[in-house]
Amino acid sequence: MGDVNQRLFLERLVPRAEGPVVEIGSKDYGSTTSFRDLYRGLEYIGTDLQPGKGVDVVADLSAGLGALPEGHFALAICCSVLEHTPRPWLMAENISRLLQTGGALYLSVPWVWRYHAYPDDFFRFSPRAVQALFEQFEWVSAAYSTSVSGEIVSLDLRDFREVDNRMAEYADTPRGRRKYLPYLMVNMLGRKVRG
């Protein structure tokens, strides 16, 4: 499950999948947007830590694959999940294991965001952090999205510098002028090139 901008990013860049789809963090909390209908007619498995609406398989991907088949999926979708695990490098390794070689990964993680515990909140990720966690991937697209519907700003995969600064807002405070960044999600699409 994701937000409106995550769905827009996915609709634009991955309008169809070439095989089975797995969504990591698929539980419907009533305030999120579904991706399942984008891939009708394909095998679609939603996984989450807890059972609930939108969850087909309960699994903790920071601890292993559970009942999910290794190397089976053509597309993995993981939105607003990685920050909630205390060991994201283990989850990244297991997400990679789920995908076929050549399979696509759409990952969306917070870069600038408030603390939000579901069940807890541990990390924020720059685009470079995503690349470091998923070394088996060739990244083909990256963008920031904000909390404003439709506000998606493309990132140059070679140089992410200065985009944040251009998006900054300033406000006068009792202690002087303060610089603020908007809520920013890092959205990245990659292909698994190594097993």
N, C-alpha and C positions, 0 to 999 in steps of 0.2 A: 504494500500500500504506500502511496506517496501523496505529494501535493500536486496542484494544478500544473506548475512549471515542470516538475519531474515528468508528468504525463506528456506535456507538450514536447519536451526534449526527446522522449522515447518515440512518440508518434512521428516526429520529423526525421529522426535518424535511424530508427529500426521499425519501419511500418509493418514489416513481416519478419518471421523467423523461419529458418530452414530446418526446423525440427523441434524436439521437446523444449519446453520453457520451464525454468524453476525461478520462483520468486522467493527471495529470502526476506523475511519480515512481512509476511502476508496477512497477519491478523488485522481484521477490520475493527478499528476502535470507534467508528462512527463519525470521525472527522477527517478521514483520508479519502484519497481517490484510488479507485481500482485500475489495474492494468489488464486484468484477466480477459476482458472483452476485446482487447486489441488483437488477441491471438486465438480467436475462436477456431475450432476445428483442429487445433494442435493439442498434444498432450501438455497440460499445464499443471504444475504441482506447486502449491503454495506451502511454504514451511515457516514455522515460527517456534519460539520457545514454549508457548502454551497453546492448548487447543482453543478454537473459537471460529467465528465466521471467517471464511477465506483460508483456513488452515487445513491442508490435506495431510501433511506429515509433521509431527512434532519432533523437532531435532535441535540440539545445541551445536551449531557448526563450529563453535570454538573448541568443542571436545571431540569432534569426529563427524562422520557423514550420517550416522544413524542409519535409517532404512533407505536413504537416497542412493541411487546407483552412481558409482564413479564413472566419469567420462561419458555420461549419457546425454547431457543437455547441449543444445545448440545456442541457447541464450540463457543467461543468468541476469536477474534484475535484483539489485540490492540498494534500496533507498532508505536513508536515515536509520541505519542499523549498526554500522561498524563502530560508531562512537559509544555504543552501549555495552561493548564487551571489554573486559579488562586486558585481554590479550588479542588485539586485532590482527596481529601477524599470524596467529594460528587460524583464525577465521578466514583470513585471506588465502592461506594455503588450502584450506578445505573447500572454499568456493572455487578455487582454481581446479581442484581435483574433480569437481562436479562436471566441468565443461569438457567437451570434445576439443581436440586440437582444431583450431580454426573457429571455435565457438566464440560468441560475443558476450561481453560483460558490460552491462550498464550499471554504473556505480554512482550514487549521489551521497555525499557526506557533508556535514557542516564544516565551514571554515570560520565564520563569525556567527555565533549563535548563543542564545542564553542556555543556562544549565537546564536540562530536562531529563529527569530520571525515569527511565522505562526499562528495566527496574532501576538502573543507575546510569550515570553519564561520565565517561572517562576521557575522551579525546576529541580534538579538532584536527582536521586534515587539510594540508595544502595540496595542490595538484602534485607536487614533487613527492609528498608522502604517499599518495596513492600509487604513483609509479614505483616507489621503493617497495611497497607492500606486495605489488603484483608484478614481479620481475619477468614472469613468463608471457607478458602481454605487450603487444604493440598498440599504442594508444593512437586512435584516429581522430578523436574529437574531444574537446574540453570546453566547458562554459561555466560561468557563474550564473546562478539564478538567485533572485531575491524573494522577499515576501510579497512583492507586487505581481499580480497575475500577468503573465506574458513578458516579464522583464528577465530576459536571458541574454547574457553578454558573452560572446565567443572569446576564447582564450587562444593565444598562439602557443602551440605545444612546445616550442623551442624556448620561449621567453615569457614567463608569467608576470614579470615585474611591471610595476606601475599601473596595472589595471585597477588594483585596489585603491590606489591614490586618486585616480580619476573618478572613482565612484564615491569618494568620501564627501561627507557633508560637514559643515562647520556651524557651531552655535556659540553664542555669547553666554558665558557663565560668570558668576561672581568672582572667579579666579582668573578670568581671561577667556580668550577664544579657544574652544575645544574642538578637536577633530573627531568625527565619528564615522565608522564604517557601517553600512547597512547590514542586515542579516545577509550572509552569503553562503550559499550551498555550492560545493564543487561537484559538477556533473561531468562524468567522463565515460567515454565509450571506447572499448578496446577489444582486440582479437587475441585469443590465446595462440601464440606461435610456438611455444615449447611445452612439452608434457611434464 
